[in-house]
Amino acid sequence: MVARAGEGYLLLGKKLYGLLLIILGFVLTATGIYSTSMGLATLGILSLIAGLILLALKIARRNEGSQIK
């Protein structure tokens, strides 16, 4: 389904920021584990979680009107 015109940019923003946070999270986690920096690895994991939450919110918002009965 196509998003409503006013909400389209918001949903696109959540998707892009979510993907960016996931990629950043993978990079930070890998760097933190490789350099044995627990703080950097923790920051990467938190970034991954934030990215996944943004994508989940975007998907839930998109599927809000199409409930299967």
Buried (B, 14 or more C-beta within 10 A) or exposed (E): EEBEEEEEEEBEEBBEBBEEBBEBBBEBBEBBEEEEBEEBBEBBBBBBEBBBEBBEBBBEBBEEEEEEE
